[in-house]
Amino acid sequence: MRKEFVNMHIGRLSDDEAQKYEKTGLYIYGCVIDDISLLACVFEKPVEIRNCVIKNINIYNAWFEEGLTFDGNVVLDAIDYQTGGHNHKPYVMTNNIFKEEVRFFDCIFDAQVRIIGNIFEKGTDILTKENPGFDNRFENGIVTENNIGKLDIW
């Protein structure tokens, strides 16, 4: 059974704690989160983070094999997502507000990525093409619709 955090304040969700839910999945809804770290997590079940206010999120080298739904959140600090993806189900970012940059580097998304209805106040580099060896790859495509802010900063 997946781990659920609903309508609560989360001071810190460490990568060590998050790794406990790799086989069961993770559902976070309506929370205020000071710090969440998903370093080197390989989630075998879906991860959903919805309607939260997040100060800091660290998702370096995180794999969401059964997909990630990141919907309706407000993220206050920058996100730096490197060497991630490897999803067999869609990676979905919808209706979020990102106050700082959202950086993606060397991510390989096996299933479709959907970036829809987000506000990127300082932009994202998800579509930036710099170096073919490290550019983000979208093996089954990327859908970008109704976003505000640049998707190819740099």
C-alpha positions in Angstrom: 0.0 0.0 0.0 1.3 3.4 -0.9 2.4 5.9 1.7 0.0 8.9 2.0 0.6 12.3 3.4 -2.6 14.4 3.4 -3.3 17.9 4.7 -0.3 18.2 6.9 2.9 20.2 7.5 6.0 18.2 6.5 9.2 19.8 7.9 11.5 17.4 6.1 11.0 14.3 4.0 14.6 12.9 3.6 15.8 10.8 0.8 16.4 7.9 3.3 12.7 8.1 4.3 11.5 8.5 0.7 13.4 5.4 -0.3 11.3 3.4 2.1 8.3 4.0 -0.3 10.1 3.0 -3.6 8.2 -0.3 -3.8 4.8 1.1 -2.6 4.6 4.5 -4.2 4.0 7.9 -2.6 1.0 10.2 -2.5 1.3 13.7 -1.0 -1.8 15.9 -1.1 -2.6 19.4 0.3 0.6 19.7 2.3 3.0 22.4 3.2 6.5 21.0 2.7 9.7 22.7 3.9 12.0 20.3 2.3 11.6 17.1 0.3 14.6 15.1 -0.9 14.2 12.3 -3.5 17.9 11.8 -4.1 18.6 8.5 -5.9 15.1 7.2 -5.4 13.9 4.6 -7.9 10.1 4.5 -7.5 8.6 1.2 -8.7 5.0 2.5 -8.1 3.4 5.9 -9.0 4.3 9.1 -7.2 1.7 11.8 -6.9 2.4 15.3 -5.4 -0.7 17.5 -5.6 -1.9 20.8 -4.3 1.1 21.4 -2.1 3.2 24.4 -1.2 6.9 23.3 -1.4 9.8 25.4 -0.2 12.6 23.1 -1.4 12.5 19.9 -3.5 15.6 18.0 -4.5 15.1 15.3 -7.1 18.6 14.5 -8.3 18.9 11.1 -10.0 15.3 10.2 -9.2 13.5 7.6 -11.4 9.7 7.4 -11.5 9.3 4.1 -13.3 5.5 4.1 -12.9 5.1 7.8 -13.5 5.1 11.0 -11.6 2.1 13.3 -11.3 3.1 16.8 -10.1 -0.1 18.9 -10.2 -1.4 22.1 -8.6 1.7 22.8 -6.6 3.5 26.1 -5.7 7.3 25.6 -5.6 9.2 28.5 -4.0 12.9 27.5 -4.6 14.7 26.4 -7.7 14.6 22.8 -8.8 17.6 21.0 -10.3 16.7 17.6 -11.8 19.6 15.7 -13.2 20.0 12.2 -14.6 16.4 11.4 -14.0 13.3 10.2 -15.8 13.5 6.5 -16.8 9.7 6.4 -16.6 7.5 3.6 -18.1 4.4 5.7 -17.5 3.8 9.4 -18.2 5.7 12.1 -16.3 3.0 14.8 -15.8 3.6 18.4 -14.6 0.3 20.3 -14.7 -1.1 23.5 -13.2 1.9 24.3 -11.1 3.5 27.7 -10.2 7.3 27.7 -10.1 8.7 30.8 -8.5 12.4 30.1 -9.5 14.1 28.2 -12.3 13.3 24.6 -13.0 16.4 23.0 -14.5 16.6 19.6 -16.2 19.9 18.0 -17.2 20.7 14.7 -18.8 17.2 13.2 -18.2 15.9 10.4 -20.3 12.2 10.1 -20.3 11.0 6.7 -21.7 7.3 7.4 -21.6 5.6 10.6 -22.6 6.2 13.9 -20.7 3.3 16.3 -20.3 4.1 19.9 -19.3 0.7 21.6 -19.3 -0.8 24.8 -17.8 2.2 25.7 -15.6 3.6 29.1 -14.7 7.5 29.2 -14.9 8.2 32.7 -13.4 12.0 32.3 -14.2 11.7 29.7 -16.9 12.9 26.1 -17.4 15.5 24.6 -19.6 13.6 21.3 -20.3 13.6 22.1 -24.1 17.1 23.6 -24.2 19.5 22.0 -26.6 23.1 22.5 -25.6 25.0 19.2 -26.0 23.6 16.1 -27.6 25.3 13.9 -25.0 23.5 15.6 -22.1 20.3 17.1 -23.6 17.1 15.8 -22.2 15.6 13.0 -24.3 11.9 12.3 -24.8 11.7 8.8 -26.3 7.8 9.0 -26.6 7.5 12.7 -27.0 6.7 15.8 -24.9 3.5 17.7 -24.8 3.8 21.4 -23.9 0.5 23.4 -23.8 -0.7 26.6 -22.2 2.4 27.3 -20.1 3.6 30.7 -19.1 7.3 31.4 -19.2 10.2 30.2 -21.3 10.7 26.4 -21.7 14.2 26.8 -23.2 16.1 29.2 -21.1 19.9 29.6 -21.6 
